[in-house]
Amino acid sequence: LMDGHSEMVTAKSLSSSENGPMVLSAFKEHIRKYRMMPREIVTDAGPYKSDAFRKFVKQTELLGVHWRIATRSTEMGMIEKFHDSFQTQVCNGELFYIGEGIKSKRDGNRPSIDVIQKWKKNIMDLPTLPELRVKYFQLIEKFNNMKRGRGKQNETRLGRWLSSDEINAVKIDDLNFIRLFCEEAKVTIQNGIATFKGS
């Protein structure tokens, strides 16, 4: 999740593909950490069709959060800009970085055949998924603490996030956190025995 004003990554989650549970996990981290949600959330038309995600959107709308799909080119380009900056400024030069991908248009950013062959030969040296997860989260923190421009804009993303005069957000208290992330349970009592059943 990225704040549009500061360009700071406020929460992260990893999965082999973009999906509703992964996005919900990132929102849960964000809300747990900051106890609020942005008043407006701009998203792509990603695969967020799970019942749990639809329920989450509906519950947040009741709290005053407005969801909409990106329509302006600046909105749609924000995540691409993040990936560009993150890969070229932060990941490039890391031990396990092999490049942006075979479709990269920038010189030197397509995966090198030599590097790929090296890792294929030394497969035991490849990091495990938990190791990659830790490294990814460390690199996101590094990204947030990097200077983002020159002159007045020469501040870190985290600094800009923290110095915002007014955060346009909806506060989330403990009760609303529970409503957003805990499953409802139905209780039936028969012969003095309570039986709980999740939804």
ABEGO torsion letter per residue (X at the ends): XBBAAAGBBABBBBBABBBAAAAAAAAAAAAAAAGBBBABBBBBABBAABAAAAAAAAAAAAAGBBBBBBABAAAAAAAAAAAAAAAAAAABGBAABAEAEAABABBGABBBAAAAAAAAABAAABBBAAAAAAAAAAAAAAAAABBABBEAABBBAAAAAAABABBBBBBBBAAAAAAAABBBBBBBBBGGBBBBBBX
